[in-house]
Amino acid sequence: MIGFMVVSAFVAFPIREASTTISDALFLLSGVLLVGAVIVWIKGVHCRYDLTLLEQFHEQEQLRKAETDEIDQFDSVYCMGCGEAYDVRLAYCPNCKAPQGRTPCG
């Protein structure tokens, strides 16, 4: 590819002197090399994908999920009137309307 650019630089400027054509070709080549070096540098700056980080993240997510599952087990109560499980945040059973912790009167 670089050879193609150098040859095209010589063919593109046939009217000028040889020293000007060579300097133009070297200028073009240095620009291409600079752009290539910047691309290589940018690719090298990013971290590689590490599977140990993924495993650690997966373990943390499993622990968090296990903790929330344990908490979810205690977030429901059973109605003394009908035996239905419902959310602890509700003051009354949605099924039989009994107050939490008491049997329905009636």
Sequence and secondary structure as in RCSB ss.txt:
>XXXX:A:sequence
MIGFMVVSAFVAFPIREASTTISDALFLLSGVLLVGAVIVWIKGVHCRYDLTLLEQFHEQEQLRKAETDEIDQFD
SVYCMGCGEAYDVRLAYCPNCKAPQGRTPCG
>XXXX:A:secstr
 HHHHHHHHHHH  SS HHHHHHHHHHHHHHHHHHHHHHHHHHHHS    HHHHHHHHHHHHHHHHHHHHHHHTT
EEE TTT  EEETT SB TTT  BTTS    
